[in-house]
Amino acid sequence: MNRVLRHLVRPRAGQFQPYTHTEPDRYPWLFRFAAEAVADGPGTRLLSFGCSKGDEVLALRKYFPHAAIKGIDIGWRNIARCRARAPRGCEFSVASDTKGEPPESYDAIFCLAVLCHGDLTKFAAESCEPFVRFADFDATVGDFARCLKPGGVLFLHTANFRFGDSSAADGFEVLFEAPREEMAPDVQFGRDNRRLDEVCRAVAFRKKGA
């Protein structure tokens, strides 16, 4: 194993990001774009994947006052905190993936700073194994694709892999790239789990077939 990786916090089974840090309205530039790209209404369904303690769901409620919003997280303590502060029209459940969600049921899925390991950037790792693997990322975003309605939007920001490398990518078109000043100092890895020279700026993808 790379000596650098010995210092990394090991995620739980089914987890990428071992840290639960979050902030209110953490990505206002992305949420503003989301509000333009996805219609708000009582029939709109949004999913916050890896919702942590609920700050992202609370932020989404500001931008989508009429939508139904669901948050899922691997930590039951996080979900308990979410439920205690949940606004009307929001629900939460404990889960490490979206396999329990119905097919073509969401207008948008938000996965922000979840499919990554913060220490990989900190230690400038050349390989992401064995802590995160492309195969697990590919399976996760592939199931996101199953859960999105045709025309639905996947928001994927601060991830250790590129959505364009995934098996699901051909079924999507790039909708939005992050401004350079909003890109975090992250690292990304290829299908072979080796570090790439550049970080992809694409952060929003629309499912084809609307």
C-alpha positions in Angstrom: 0.0 0.0 0.0 1.2 3.5 -0.7 2.7 4.9 2.5 0.7 8.0 2.2 -2.6 6.0 2.3 -1.7 4.6 5.7 -2.7 7.9 7.2 -6.2 8.0 5.7 -9.3 7.5 7.7 -10.9 4.2 6.6 -14.6 4.7 5.6 -17.3 2.4 6.8 -18.6 -0.3 4.5 -20.7 1.3 1.7 -19.2 4.7 2.5 -16.9 7.0 0.5 -16.6 10.2 2.5 -15.7 9.5 6.2 -16.2 13.1 7.2 -19.7 14.6 8.0 -18.8 18.3 7.8 -21.4 20.4 6.2 -22.6 24.0 6.1 -25.9 25.9 5.4 -26.4 26.8 1.8 -22.9 25.4 1.0 -23.2 25.8 -2.8 -25.4 28.8 -3.6 -24.2 29.1 -7.2 -25.1 25.5 -7.8 -28.5 25.7 -6.1 -29.3 28.8 -8.1 -28.6 27.0 -11.3 -30.6 24.0 -10.1 -33.6 26.2 -9.4 -33.4 27.4 -13.1 -32.9 23.9 -14.5 -35.5 22.0 -12.5 -39.1 23.1 -12.2 -40.5 23.6 -8.7 -43.9 22.3 -7.9 -45.9 19.8 -5.7 -45.0 17.0 -8.2 -41.3 17.7 -8.2 -39.2 15.2 -6.3 -35.6 15.8 -5.2 -33.1 13.5 -3.5 -30.2 14.6 -1.3 -27.8 11.7 -1.3 -25.5 11.7 1.8 -27.5 14.5 3.4 -25.4 14.4 6.6 -27.2 16.5 9.3 -29.7 18.1 6.9 -28.1 21.4 6.0 -28.4 20.6 2.3 -32.0 19.7 2.5 -32.8 22.9 4.4 -31.0 24.8 1.7 -32.9 23.0 -1.1 -36.2 23.9 0.6 -35.3 27.6 0.1 -34.8 27.1 -3.6 -37.6 24.6 -4.1 -40.4 25.7 -1.7 -43.0 23.4 -3.2 -41.0 20.2 -4.0 -41.0 17.0 -2.1 -37.4 16.5 -0.8 -35.9 13.3 0.6 -32.5 12.9 2.3 -30.7 9.7 2.8 -27.5 9.1 4.8 -25.5 6.1 6.0 -25.4 7.5 9.6 -28.5 6.9 11.8 -27.5 9.7 14.1 -27.3 12.1 11.2 -30.8 11.0 10.1 -32.2 11.5 13.6 -30.8 15.0 13.6 -32.4 15.6 10.2 -35.8 14.4 11.3 -35.7 16.7 14.4 -35.2 19.8 12.2 -37.1 18.7 9.1 -39.3 21.3 7.4 -42.7 20.3 5.9 -42.5 18.2 2.8 -39.2 16.5 3.7 -38.5 12.9 4.6 -35.3 11.1 5.6 -34.1 7.5 5.7 -30.9 5.6 6.7 -29.3 4.1 3.6 -25.8 3.7 2.0 -27.2 3.6 -1.6 -30.3 4.2 -3.7 -31.2 0.6 -4.3 -34.4 1.0 -2.2 -35.7 3.9 -4.3 -38.2 3.4 -7.1 -37.1 3.7 -10.7 -37.5 7.0 -12.6 -38.9 8.6 -9.4 -36.7 11.8 -9.0 -36.5 15.0 -11.0 -33.1 15.7 -9.5 -30.5 14.0 -7.4 -27.9 16.0 -5.5 -24.7 14.2 -4.5 -22.3 16.9 -3.3 -19.0 16.1 -1.5 -20.1 12.5 -0.9 -18.4 10.3 -3.5 -15.0 11.3 -2.4 -12.5 10.9 0.5 -11.2 14.2 1.9 -7.8 12.8 2.8 -7.0 11.8 -0.8 -6.6 15.5 -1.5 -4.9 16.3 1.7 -2.2 13.7 1.1 -2.0 14.1 -2.7 -2.4 10.3 -3.2 -1.4 8.8 -6.5 -3.9 5.9 -6.1 -7.2 5.9 -4.3 -7.2 2.2 -3.5 -8.1 0.5 -1.2 -10.2 3.3 0.3 -12.4 4.2 -2.6 -12.7 2.5 -6.0 -14.0 3.4 -9.4 -16.1 0.3 -9.5 -18.1 1.4 -6.5 -18.5 4.9 -7.9 -19.7 3.4 -11.2 -22.3 1.3 -9.4 -23.5 4.2 -7.3 -24.0 6.7 -10.1 -25.5 3.9 -12.3 -28.2 3.5 -9.8 -28.7 7.2 -9.6 -29.4 7.0 -13.4 -32.1 4.3 -12.7 -33.8 6.5 -10.1 -33.9 9.7 -12.3 -36.9 10.4 -14.5 -36.1 11.0 -18.2 -35.0 14.7 -18.3 -34.0 14.5 -14.7 -30.8 16.1 -13.5 -27.9 14.7 -11.6 -25.8 17.2 -9.6 -22.4 15.7 -8.8 -19.8 18.0 -7.3 -16.6 17.3 -5.4 -16.3 13.6 -6.4 -13.1 11.6 -6.7 -14.1 10.2 -10.1 -15.5 11.7 -13.4 -19.1 11.0 -14.2 -18.0 10.9 -17.9 -16.0 7.8 -17.2 -19.0 5.9 -15.8 -21.1 3.3 -17.5 -24.2 5.5 -17.2 -22.6 8.6 -18.9 -23.8 7.8 -22.4 -27.4 8.2 -21.2 -26.7 11.8 -20.1 -25.7 15.2 -21.5 -23.5 17.7 -19.7 -25.8 20.6 -18.5 -23.5 22.8 -16.5 -19.8 23.3 -15.6 -18.7 24.8 -12.3 -17.0 28.3 -12.5 -13.3 27.9 -12.0 -13.4 30.0 -8.8 -15.9 27.5 -7.3 -13.8 24.4 -7.9 -12.4 23.0 -4.7 -8.8 21.8 -4.6 -9.7 18.2 -5.2 -8.1 15.2 -6.9 -9.8 12.8 -9.3 -8.9 9.3 -10.3 -9.5 7.3 -13.5 -11.1 3.9 -14.1 -7.8 2.3 -13.1 -7.9 4.2 -9.7 -4.8 6.1 -10.6 -4.7 9.9 -10.1 -5.5 12.1 -13.1 -3.7 15.3 -14.0 -6.8 17.5 -14.1 -10.2 17.8 -12.3 -13.3 17.8 -14.5 -15.5 20.9 -14.0 -18.8 19.3 -15.2 -21.2 19.2 -12.2 -24.7 18.8 -13.7 -25.9 16.1 -16.1 -29.4 15.7 -17.7 -30.7 12.3 -18.3 -31.7 11.8 -22.0 -35.1 10.7 -23.2 -37.4 13.5 -22.0 
